[in-house]
Amino acid sequence: MHVIMIHRTHEVIICLLFLGTVAVVYIITQILRSVVDLKGDTAILSSFEGSWLFRLCLNILGYATIFVPGFLIFKYVKKSSYLERTGPGCFPSAIRLCLSGPDPLISGDGLQQATPQLSHALQQTHSTMQEAILLIFCFLGLQLTYLTWGLLQEKIMTQEYIDSGGAKGHFTDSQFLVFVNRILAFVLSGLYIIFTRQPRHVAPFYKYVYCSFSNIMSSWCQYEALKYVSFPTQVLAKASKIIPVMIMGKIVSRKKYEYYEYVTAVLISVGMAFFMLGSADDHKGVAVTTFSGLILLASYMLFDSFTSNWQGELFSHYGMSSVQMMCGVNLFSCLFTAVSLAQQGGFIHSINFMTEFPKFVFDCLVLSVCSAAGQLFIYYTIATFGPVVFVIIMTIRQGLAILLSCFIYQHHITAVGIIGVIIVFVSVFLRIYCNQRLRAIRKRTQASSSIKV
């Protein structure tokens, strides 16, 4: 009886931690909104309310409604040894699922040692031709989904919608677009997991929080940046993303890259820079580059490079499938954005916009479908080939997006742009050749060493 009372006390404390911190964060959010609403003649508060920084603050406070209670509960559970002392039950099972995984007897170290062996065995079973077919499949899938997604993204964030009466409207809530994309991706991945056989999931759910947060932040920064920078500037920033991804890989995963990988990464970025500078036209009405836009682009690159490397680290440690990764990441992304939108009244504003402009509903739906399908290709590509190969594919996609635009709208490509395209594709083929060459050398070395033994 005494033991049961102790367990109940722990559960009450956990519930109070959750409810108390949620209430505190919500009150802080409402105070911030009310202070800005009472701006009166204060020009500083008036400009702050319409800035991306104010929207970011509100978003972060919304995410803190999930972050802060989760962090405090995590610390309390570890300090009180709640999971070690408690027995079966719905409440402790939910806590265990989130903080230690379905089976606490399976350690992360054991998984980390077993998974590379499994990955090595799988790599041995795939021939060079099979790997090439898989790479082509991932390449085409990513190009199709994200080329369409990119066109719709720019349309939604930069173009005006016109209703049947001739009234014009401009959609501005980037976070709602992130939510719509993530909710569809979560539903599709969840249904796929239910109706197909998946490997046993052993990762604690909280492991997905980090890459989920960085994922929604990178998407939000990308949407917001279109309000402040021109399209060529944003594409140029994405093109050079491979370098911060490799840097983040060394920080997060302690990876070691070969010299040719550094050289080809620089060449790809230089080639894309030449291409963008040689193909960018000066259009009237294109947003000029601003300091805010550069900050958003830098934040996008930082968050996005962390996301792919953290996901690669989870794949190597816990061996979950790409669909399980997609479902876990999007689960928390939906929670983060839904709570934040509810606190800010974003749902009501966006639904009213949908009612007034039906064309936005169609664009939003197609955008979400492309995003969900693209995420399937993203997670499969990262799990199969790693984050650097994924970024190379997405870097090429940026060039194809401009090529498609030039073909459709008859844009002029200068000699500098053509040189940039040649540099990019030569660098990609050089990287593939060096990679295959290095693999062959390592196989011969292993074979010779095994013969000596």
Helices and strands as residue ranges (DSSP letters): H 2-37, H 43-49, H 52-80, H 82-85, H 90-99, H 108-125, H 128-158, E 161-162, E 168-169, H 174-195, H 207-225, H 231-239, H 242-252, H 259-279, H 291-318, H 322-344, H 346-356, H 358-385, H 387-409, H 415-452
